[in-house]
Amino acid sequence: MDALTIIIMLILFIIAMIFVFSTALLTPYLGKKNLISILLLGLIVGAVGGAFLLSPIVEDIPDFSRTIIEENIEGTDEISMGLSTNRNVTQLIENISSISGVQKVTYQGIEIRTDEPFESPVQQESFFSKIKASSSSIEDIEDQGNNSYFIKIKENGDPQEVLTGIYDVFGSVTYVHLRYTAMDANATVSANNVTKIMNAIQDSGAIIHSVSGPTEDQVNIVNKYTPNQTDIVIISAVLGVIVALAGFFIDSIFSFRKRRKKEKKESTKDQIKRKTVPKTQRSMPKTRSKTKKTPKHDSIDIFNDESFENSSKQNIGSNRNFKQLTKDDNLTKKSSQNDEEPKKGRLSRFRSDKKQDKKEEKQSQPQQRRAPKIRPKKRD
């Protein structure tokens, strides 16, 4: 799967989730009683999207991750492969060695297996001696049990020559029959081009058994944490339910946040709890007693602070003659007196208020000391 197909499938899955979210947003019109149907819609759309859109992408994650790892890795990998003995083995090894990225190809020997065991140890020794004499490239023969034998080849020996000698020996011997022959080899290749090398080796006729090295180690780690198709379907279904719930409750969440913001904002009248006289701010004491409450010095409470009456700045922004009413004041007496007074007209009230304002202005003005009038003496 190419990158464009992956992007298109991801976009389609996102569109499916947007459809679920937008459907859940219509709850003010559909009614909040339809919560179960909206959740079922999210579950079904998520499961279908995971099965048909996300699962194919997850299947291609190992190949995609292998490509990225190979482009950013250095070192060598070891490829273990099986060579076909039905063709020229020496030529096959040379073809694999000529592949770009293959550093070297190593092999140890050829494995053979017979249909029946030897009748006696003497017969087996006679057979081994004939095999060794068939080629100068044979180093030794090992009995692996179960009618299986391993013929070691010398370093830089010709494997095809050894294989031809084995066939000649079995063709001349009538007391034992050859069942099959097999040969394994290892190729050391560059880690940053291992995928292309593996494809070229398979095209040449060899069978790859395993690959080991830094590239395979990192690919195995990625495969270990890659979820399977069932997990993808379950995860996408749960995601669809979460998206449906988010669309269902998004209006309630935003309205709740707006209410909280309005509650936090206080009016200016609520913020003014104490009258502060300008130029009377002082630094707060560093320590305070837990039992004794010390008054705040950054403001003057004109209602409870006794030092305000003797303050030289008490006329700034305040009324000197202002007095707070207390419980001791006889309010009932004043109210009864006011009820007994005859009702006056508007003009008389206006004149009395004007006279009262003039008296307050005279009291508030500082009294200036007048110089005594002295009659000048007459000159004689």
matplotlib code that plots the C-alpha trace (Angstrom):
import matplotlib.pyplot as plt

x = [0.0, 1.4, 1.5, -1.3, -3.7, -2.9, -3.6, -7.0, -8.1, -7.1, -9.1, -12.1, -12.0, -11.7, -14.7, -16.7, -15.8, -16.9, -20.2, -20.7, -19.7, -22.0, -24.9, -24.4, -24.5, -28.1, -29.3, -31.1, -33.3, -33.4, -33.8, -31.5, -33.5, -31.8, -28.5, -28.5, -29.1, -26.3, -23.9, -24.9, -24.2, -20.8, -20.1, -21.2, -19.4, -16.2, -16.2, -16.9, -14.2, -11.7, -12.4, -12.3, -10.1, -7.6, -7.0, -5.4, -3.1, -2.0, -1.2, 1.3, 3.0, 5.8, 6.8, 6.4, 8.5, 11.1, 11.6, 12.1, 14.5, 16.6, 17.1, 18.3, 20.5, 24.1, 25.8, 25.3, 22.6, 23.0, 20.8, 20.5, 19.4, 19.0, 20.5, 18.9, 21.2, 19.3, 21.4, 25.0, 25.6, 28.9, 27.4, 24.4, 26.8, 28.7, 25.5, 24.4, 27.9, 27.6, 24.4, 24.9, 25.1, 26.2, 29.6, 30.3, 28.7, 29.9, 28.9, 30.1, 29.0, 26.2, 23.7, 22.6, 20.1, 19.6, 16.5, 17.8, 20.7, 23.9, 23.8, 27.1, 29.7, 32.2, 29.8, 29.4, 33.2, 33.6, 30.9, 32.6, 36.0, 34.5, 32.8, 36.1, 37.9, 35.3, 36.5, 39.5, 37.3, 35.7, 37.2, 35.2, 31.9, 29.7, 26.9, 24.0, 21.7, 18.4, 20.2, 21.4, 25.1, 26.8, 29.8, 32.1, 33.7, 37.1, 37.5, 37.4, 36.3, 34.1, 30.6, 29.5, 32.5, 31.6, 28.0, 29.0, 31.2, 28.4, 26.1, 28.8, 29.3, 25.6, 25.4, 28.0, 26.8, 23.8, 23.3, 22.1, 20.0, 20.2, 17.0, 17.9, 20.7, 20.6, 23.0, 22.8, 24.7, 24.9, 25.2, 26.5, 24.7, 24.4, 21.6, 20.4, 19.5, 18.5, 15.0, 16.2, 18.9, 16.4, 14.3, 17.3, 18.3, 14.9, 14.9, 18.2, 16.7, 17.7, 15.3, 15.6, 15.3, 15.9, 17.4, 19.3, 20.9, 20.0, 17.4, 15.4, 15.7, 14.1, 11.4, 10.6, 10.1, 7.7, 5.8, 5.6, 3.7, 1.6, -2.1, -3.8, -7.0, -9.3, -7.7, -8.0, -11.7, -12.3, -10.2, -11.9, -15.4, -14.5, -13.2, -16.5, -18.4, -16.1, -16.6, -20.4, -20.2, -18.1, -20.6, -23.5, -22.1, -20.1, -23.0, -23.4, -19.6, -19.4, -22.5, -21.1, -17.8, -19.6, -21.6, -18.5, -16.8, -19.8, -19.9, -16.2, -16.7, -17.7, -19.2, -17.3, -19.8, -19.1, -15.4, -15.5, -15.9, -13.8, -13.3, -9.6, -8.2, -5.5, -1.9, -2.5, -1.1, 1.5, 3.5, 2.0, 3.6, 5.7, 4.3, 0.8, -0.4, -2.8, -4.9, -4.8, -6.2, -4.1, -5.8, -4.8, -2.7, -3.2, -6.6, -8.6, -12.0, -14.0, -16.6, -14.5, -11.1, -10.9, -7.7, -9.6, -11.2, -7.8, -6.3, -5.0, -6.2, -9.7, -11.3, -10.0, -12.9, -15.0, -17.4, -16.1, -19.5, -20.5, -21.5, -22.6, -25.8, -25.7, -28.3, -28.1, -29.6, -33.3, -34.6, -38.2, -38.3, -37.0, -39.4, -42.4, -41.3, -41.2, -44.7, -46.0, -44.5, -47.0, -46.5, -44.9, -45.1, -42.4, -41.2, -40.7, -38.8, -36.5, -35.8, -35.0, -32.7, -30.9, -30.4, -29.0, -26.5, -25.3, -24.8, -22.7, -20.6, -19.9, -19.0, -16.7, -14.8, -11.9, -12.4, -10.0, -8.8, -9.6, -7.4, -8.9, -10.0, -8.0, -8.9, -5.9, -4.9, -5.3, -2.2, -1.9]
y = [0.0, 3.4, 6.6, 8.2, 5.3, 5.4, 9.2, 8.8, 6.0, 8.1, 11.1, 8.9, 7.6, 11.2, 12.2, 9.3, 10.6, 14.1, 12.7, 11.1, 14.3, 16.5, 14.1, 14.2, 18.0, 17.9, 16.7, 20.0, 19.3, 15.5, 15.4, 14.2, 11.0, 9.7, 9.3, 5.5, 5.7, 8.3, 6.0, 3.0, 5.2, 6.0, 2.4, 1.1, 3.8, 3.3, -0.5, -0.3, 2.3, 0.3, -2.9, -1.4, 1.7, 1.2, -2.6, -2.5, 0.3, -1.7, -4.7, -2.7, -1.2, -3.8, -3.2, 0.5, 0.5, -1.7, 0.8, 3.7, 1.7, 0.6, 4.2, 5.3, 2.3, 1.2, -2.1, -5.6, -8.3, -12.1, -14.0, -17.7, -19.5, -23.0, -23.8, -26.1, -29.2, -29.8, -27.2, -26.1, -25.1, -23.3, -21.2, -20.3, -19.1, -17.0, -15.4, -14.5, -13.1, -10.8, -9.1, -5.5, -5.2, -8.8, -8.7, -12.5, -15.9, -18.7, -22.4, -25.4, -28.5, -30.7, -32.8, -36.2, -38.7, -42.4, -44.6, -47.3, -47.7, -49.5, -53.2, -53.1, -50.6, -52.1, -51.3, -47.7, -47.2, -48.5, -46.0, -43.1, -43.9, -44.0, -40.6, -38.9, -40.4, -39.0, -35.3, -33.5, -30.7, -33.0, -32.5, -34.9, -36.8, -36.6, -39.0, -36.9, -39.9, -40.9, -42.0, -38.4, -37.4, -34.1, -33.8, -30.9, -29.0, -27.5, -23.7, -22.5, -26.0, -26.6, -27.7, -28.8, -31.2, -32.7, -33.1, -34.8, -37.3, -38.1, -39.0, -41.2, -43.1, -43.8, -44.8, -47.5, -48.8, -51.1, -51.7, -48.2, -45.6, -41.8, -40.1, -36.4, -33.8, -30.3, -27.4, -24.3, -21.0, -17.6, -14.3, -11.1, -8.1, -4.4, -3.5, -0.4, -2.5, -5.8, -6.0, -5.6, -8.2, -10.7, -10.3, -10.8, -13.9, -15.4, -14.6, -16.5, -19.8, -19.8, -20.2, -17.7, -19.3, -16.3, -12.8, -11.6, -8.2, -4.7, -4.2, -7.2, -6.4, -3.0, -4.4, -7.1, -4.4, -2.5, -5.7, -6.5, -3.4, -3.3, -4.3, -7.0, -6.5, -7.4, -4.8, -2.2, -2.8, -2.6, 0.6, 2.3, 1.4, 2.8, 5.9, 6.4, 6.2, 8.8, 11.1, 10.7, 11.5, 14.6, 15.9, 15.1, 17.0, 19.8, 22.4, 21.7, 22.0, 25.4, 26.8, 25.7, 27.5, 30.7, 30.6, 30.2, 33.1, 35.3, 34.4, 35.2, 38.7, 41.1, 44.5, 47.6, 48.2, 44.7, 45.3, 48.6, 47.3, 49.9, 53.6, 54.3, 57.7, 58.7, 59.0, 57.0, 53.6, 52.0, 48.8, 45.8, 44.3, 41.2, 39.1, 39.0, 37.6, 34.7, 35.8, 39.6, 41.1, 44.0, 46.7, 47.1, 50.2, 50.4, 52.1, 53.9, 52.6, 55.8, 53.8, 51.7, 53.4, 55.9, 57.5, 58.9, 61.6, 63.1, 62.6, 65.7, 64.4, 63.3, 66.0, 64.5, 62.6, 62.4, 64.4, 65.7, 65.9, 62.4, 60.1, 56.6, 55.6, 53.1, 51.1, 53.6, 56.4, 56.9, 56.4, 55.9, 59.3, 61.1, 59.2, 60.1, 63.8, 63.8, 62.4, 65.1, 67.9, 69.5, 69.0, 71.9, 72.9, 72.4, 76.0, 76.0, 72.8, 74.1, 77.3, 75.3, 73.0, 75.9, 77.6, 74.3, 74.0, 77.6, 76.8, 73.8, 75.8, 78.4, 75.7, 73.9, 77.2, 77.8, 80.8, 83.6, 85.8, 89.5, 92.2, 94.7, 98.0, 100.8, 104.4, 106.4, 109.3, 112.7, 114.7, 117.9]
z = [0.0, -1.0, 1.0, -1.0, -0.3, 3.4, 3.6, 1.8, 4.2, 7.2, 5.9, 5.3, 8.9, 10.2, 8.1, 9.7, 13.2, 12.2, 11.0, 14.4, 16.3, 14.2, 14.7, 18.4, 18.3, 17.1, 20.5, 21.2, 18.2, 18.5, 22.3, 25.0, 25.3, 22.2, 23.9, 23.5, 19.7, 19.4, 21.3, 19.1, 16.0, 17.2, 18.1, 14.7, 12.6, 14.6, 14.3, 10.5, 10.0, 12.0, 10.0, 6.5, 6.8, 9.7, 9.6, 6.1, 7.3, 10.3, 8.2, 6.2, 9.3, 9.4, 5.8, 6.2, 9.4, 7.7, 5.0, 7.4, 9.6, 6.7, 5.5, 9.0, 10.1, 9.6, 10.0, 8.6, 8.7, 8.4, 6.0, 6.5, 3.3, 1.8, -1.6, -4.1, -4.9, -8.2, -9.9, -9.9, -6.3, -7.0, -9.7, -7.4, -4.7, -7.1, -8.4, -4.8, -4.0, -7.1, -5.8, -4.8, -1.0, -0.4, 1.3, 1.5, 1.4, 3.7, 3.9, 5.9, 4.1, 2.7, 4.6, 3.2, 4.4, 3.5, 3.3, 5.6, 8.1, 7.4, 8.2, 10.1, 11.3, 8.8, 6.0, 7.3, 7.5, 3.9, 2.7, 4.5, 3.0, -0.5, 0.1, 1.3, -1.7, -4.2, -3.7, -2.3, -0.9, 1.7, 5.2, 7.4, 7.7, 10.9, 11.9, 13.1, 13.8, 12.3, 9.0, 8.6, 7.8, 7.5, 5.0, 5.9, 3.1, 3.4, 3.2, -0.4, -1.4, -4.4, -3.2, -6.6, -6.9, -3.5, -4.5, -7.8, -5.9, -3.5, -6.4, -7.9, -4.7, -4.2, -7.8, -7.3, -3.9, -3.9, -0.2, 0.7, -1.1, -1.0, 0.1, -0.3, -0.1, 1.3, 1.7, 3.8, 3.5, 5.2, 3.5, 5.2, 3.7, 4.3, 6.8, 4.9, 1.8, 3.2, 1.7, -1.9, -1.3, 0.1, -3.0, -5.3, -3.4, -3.7, -7.5, -7.8, -6.6, -2.9, 0.0, 2.9, 6.3, 8.7, 9.0, 12.0, 12.8, 13.9, 11.2, 12.2, 15.9, 15.4, 13.1, 15.7, 18.3, 16.1, 15.3, 19.0, 19.8, 16.7, 17.5, 15.5, 13.4, 16.3, 18.6, 15.9, 15.5, 19.3, 19.7, 16.8, 18.2, 21.6, 19.8, 18.0, 21.4, 22.9, 20.0, 20.3, 24.0, 23.3, 20.8, 23.1, 26.1, 24.4, 24.7, 28.4, 29.0, 27.2, 29.0, 32.3, 31.6, 30.6, 33.9, 35.9, 34.2, 34.9, 38.5, 38.9, 37.5, 40.3, 39.8, 40.9, 43.7, 45.1, 44.9, 47.0, 50.5, 52.3, 51.8, 51.3, 52.0, 49.4, 50.6, 53.7, 52.5, 54.7, 54.5, 56.1, 59.1, 58.4, 61.2, 62.7, 65.9, 65.5, 68.5, 68.3, 65.1, 64.0, 61.9, 58.2, 57.6, 53.9, 54.4, 57.0, 58.1, 58.7, 60.5, 63.0, 63.2, 66.1, 64.8, 61.8, 63.9, 64.8, 61.3, 59.6, 56.3, 57.3, 55.2, 52.0, 50.3, 53.5, 55.7, 59.0, 60.5, 59.4, 62.2, 61.9, 63.5, 66.3, 68.2, 71.1, 69.0, 69.7, 66.2, 67.2, 68.9, 65.8, 63.6, 65.9, 65.9, 62.1, 62.0, 64.3, 62.2, 59.9, 56.2, 54.5, 51.0, 48.4, 48.5, 52.3, 52.1, 49.4, 51.5, 54.6, 52.7, 51.2, 54.6, 56.0, 53.1, 53.8, 57.5, 56.6, 54.2, 56.9, 59.4, 57.0, 56.2, 58.5, 60.8, 60.0, 62.8, 62.1, 63.2, 65.7, 64.3, 65.8, 65.2, 64.2, 66.5, 65.3, 64.7, 66.6]

ax = plt.figure().add_subplot(projection="3d")
ax.plot(x, y, z, "-o")
ax.set_aspect("equal")
plt.show()
